[in-house]
Amino acid sequence: MIRFRHFFFLVLIFPTFFALGQDALTVIKKADDKAKGISSQATMTIQIVRPSWTREMSLKTWAKGNDLALILVTAPVKDKGIVYLKRKKEVWNWIPAIERNIKLPPSMMSQSWMGTDFTNDDLVKEASIVEDYTHSFLPNAVIDGRDCYQVQMTPKPEAAVVWGKVLLWVDKKEFIILHGEYYDESGKLVNTMHASDIRELGGRMLPARMEMVPLDKKGNKTILIYRDMIFDKPIADDLFSTQFMSKVQ
């Protein structure tokens, strides 16, 4: 009886001690599943903001599960037809101007995606926030009036990921990632991401606007705006092939 009471006391005082890792992983998985679905299609606009100029791009995206994704640039004219393809851990880029498919090496995942403040990995998502990190809870927080879990993600030893550490704030009710902090391997904060304009997209409550801000470049940011989304509509695997990249519209 004494041992049972001691155990019960520990559970009351340290409720996250016994299931912390699994609970944190579950929170991230729920948020990831909600944003992806079985499959998804979207149209979006990306605005690159700099102190003296701005630039805008339009995109179409398709994704299926965690292994297949395709991004098509539809505007401006000079970039129209550029395609990025993810197949498991391989990432390919089709460049119409030279009519070539280029396989991107893992070293390029940390580089800027088409001059934005997103990395190639942020957009193409070679790394998985579920599979490539170890998850743990930090103290809860409030973001834009919403109660949030704060989850720390540290890379698994074998994972080839861009960031040394990631902190994500996940809405407790809707399981939406509302805020993120991205650190390099030395522990320096590099980028912050903030999501807003929560609305129904494809029948799900999701943020329609995301801002990525680099901490070392004053006045720079990149804004991603979702125009529409469709979830769980069947997509043929043939779409996600290097042979189809030059034909996608």
C-alpha positions in Angstrom: 0.0 0.0 0.0 2.8 2.4 0.8 4.5 1.7 -2.5 1.2 2.3 -4.4 0.6 5.6 -2.6 4.1 6.7 -3.4 3.6 5.8 -7.1 0.2 7.6 -7.1 1.9 10.7 -5.5 4.5 10.8 -8.3 1.8 10.6 -10.9 0.0 13.6 -9.4 3.2 15.7 -9.0 4.9 14.7 -12.3 2.0 13.8 -14.7 4.1 14.1 -17.8 7.0 12.0 -16.5 5.5 8.7 -17.5 4.3 9.4 -21.0 6.1 12.6 -22.0 7.8 11.4 -25.2 4.8 9.5 -26.5 2.4 12.3 -25.8 4.6 14.9 -27.5 5.0 12.6 -30.6 1.3 12.1 -30.7 0.7 15.9 -30.7 3.1 16.4 -33.6 1.7 13.5 -35.5 -1.9 14.8 -35.1 -0.8 18.2 -36.4 1.1 16.7 -39.3 -1.7 14.4 -40.3 -4.2 17.3 -40.2 -2.1 19.4 -42.5 -1.4 16.6 -44.9 -4.3 14.2 -45.0 -4.1 11.0 -47.0 -3.4 13.3 -50.0 -3.7 17.0 -50.6 -3.8 19.5 -53.4 -3.3 23.3 -53.0 -2.8 26.6 -54.7 -0.8 29.2 -52.9 1.0 32.5 -53.2 4.5 33.2 -51.9 5.5 36.8 -51.2 9.2 37.5 -50.7 9.6 40.8 -48.8 12.9 42.7 -48.7 13.7 46.2 -47.4 13.7 47.7 -50.9 11.6 45.3 -53.0 9.0 42.5 -53.0 8.4 39.6 -55.3 5.5 37.2 -55.7 5.2 33.7 -57.0 2.1 31.4 -57.5 2.3 27.7 -56.9 0.3 24.5 -57.3 1.1 21.6 -55.0 0.2 17.9 -54.8 1.1 15.5 -52.0 0.4 11.9 -51.1 1.3 10.4 -47.8 4.8 11.2 -46.4 6.8 10.1 -49.4 5.4 11.9 -52.5 5.1 15.6 -53.2 5.2 17.9 -56.2 5.4 21.7 -56.5 4.7 23.5 -59.7 5.5 27.2 -60.1 2.8 28.9 -62.2 3.9 32.5 -62.0 5.8 34.8 -62.7 6.4 34.1 -66.4 10.2 33.8 -66.0 9.8 31.0 -63.4 6.6 29.3 -64.8 7.0 25.6 -65.3 9.7 25.0 -62.7 8.9 21.8 -60.8 10.2 20.2 -57.6 9.5 16.5 -56.9 10.0 14.5 -53.7 10.0 10.7 -53.9 10.8 9.3 -50.4 14.3 10.8 -49.7 15.0 11.9 -53.2 14.3 15.5 -54.4 14.4 16.4 -58.1 14.1 19.8 -59.8 12.9 20.3 -63.4 14.1 23.6 -65.0 12.3 24.4 -68.3 15.0 26.8 -69.5 17.6 24.0 -69.8 15.0 21.2 -70.1 16.7 19.1 -67.5 15.9 17.2 -64.3 18.4 17.8 -61.6 18.7 15.6 -58.5 19.3 17.8 -55.4 21.9 16.4 -53.0 21.1 16.4 -49.2 23.5 19.3 -48.8 21.1 21.6 -50.7 18.2 21.0 -48.4 19.4 23.8 -46.1 19.6 26.3 -48.9 17.0 28.9 -49.8 14.1 27.7 -51.9 14.0 30.0 -55.0 15.3 33.1 -53.1 12.7 32.8 -50.2 13.3 32.6 -46.5 12.1 29.0 -46.6 14.7 26.3 -47.1 14.3 23.6 -49.7 13.5 21.2 -46.9 10.8 23.5 -45.5 8.9 23.4 -48.8 9.7 20.0 -50.3 9.8 18.4 -46.8 12.5 15.8 -47.4 12.8 15.5 -43.6 9.8 14.3 -41.5 8.8 16.2 -38.4 7.3 12.9 -37.1 10.0 10.3 -38.1 13.3 12.3 -38.0 13.1 13.9 -34.6 12.8 13.0 -30.9 9.9 14.9 -29.3 9.5 16.3 -25.8 7.2 18.8 -24.0 8.3 22.2 -22.7 5.9 24.4 -20.6 2.6 25.2 -22.3 2.1 28.6 -23.8 -0.5 30.9 -25.3 -0.2 32.0 -28.9 -2.7 34.6 -30.3 -5.1 33.7 -27.5 -4.9 30.0 -28.1 -3.7 27.5 -25.5 -0.8 25.6 -27.0 1.5 22.6 -26.4 5.1 23.6 -26.8 7.1 20.7 -28.3 10.9 20.5 -28.6 12.2 18.5 -31.5 15.8 17.3 -31.6 17.2 15.3 -34.6 17.7 11.6 -34.3 21.4 10.7 -34.6 20.9 9.0 -38.0 18.6 11.7 -39.5 19.8 14.0 -42.2 18.0 17.2 -41.2 18.5 20.9 -41.6 18.0 22.1 -38.1 19.8 21.4 -34.8 16.6 21.9 -32.9 13.0 23.0 -33.6 10.4 24.3 -31.2 6.8 24.1 -32.3 3.7 25.6 -30.6 0.6 23.4 -31.4 -2.9 24.6 -30.7 -4.4 22.2 -28.1 -7.9 22.2 -29.5 -7.4 22.2 -33.3 -3.9 20.6 -33.4 -2.6 23.4 -35.7 1.1 24.4 -35.6 0.9 28.2 -34.8 4.5 29.1 -34.2 7.9 27.7 -34.8 11.5 28.5 -33.9 14.4 26.9 -35.9 17.9 26.6 -34.4 21.2 25.7 -36.0 23.5 23.0 -34.7 25.2 25.5 -32.3 21.9 26.4 -30.7 21.5 29.8 -32.3 18.0 30.8 -33.3 17.9 31.3 -37.1 14.3 31.6 -38.2 10.9 32.0 -36.7 7.6 31.0 -38.3 4.2 32.3 -37.4 0.9 31.0 -38.7 -2.3 33.0 -38.7 -5.7 33.6 -40.5 -7.2 30.4 -39.2 -10.0 29.4 -41.5 -11.6 26.4 -43.2 -9.5 25.0 -45.9 -10.6 21.8 -47.6 -13.0 21.2 -44.8 -10.4 21.6 -42.0 -9.5 24.5 -39.8 -6.0 25.5 -40.8 -3.9 28.6 -41.0 -4.1 30.3 -44.4 -1.1 32.5 -43.8 2.5 31.6 -42.7 5.4 34.0 -42.2 9.0 32.9 -42.1 11.4 35.5 -40.7 15.2 35.2 -40.7 16.6 36.7 -37.4 19.9 37.9 -39.0 18.4 39.8 -41.9 16.4 42.8 -40.8 13.4 43.6 -42.9 13.4 40.2 -44.6 10.5 37.8 -44.5 8.6 35.4 -46.7 4.8 35.1 -46.6 3.0 31.9 -47.7 -0.7 32.3 -48.4 -3.0 29.3 -49.1 -5.7 30.1 -51.6 -7.5 26.8 -51.5 -6.9 23.1 -50.5 -8.4 19.8 -51.4 -7.8 16.8 -49.1 -8.1 13.0 -49.7 -8.9 13.2 -53.4 -7.2 10.3 -55.2 -4.0 11.2 -57.0 -2.3 8.7 -59.3 1.3 7.8 -58.4 2.3 8.5 -62.0 2.1 12.2 -61.2 5.1 11.9 -58.9 7.6 10.7 -61.5 10.6 12.3 -63.1 9.1 11.5 -66.5 6.0 13.6 -65.7 7.7 16.7 -64.4 8.0 18.4 -67.7 4.3 17.8 -68.4 2.6 18.8 -65.2 0.3 21.9 -65.5 
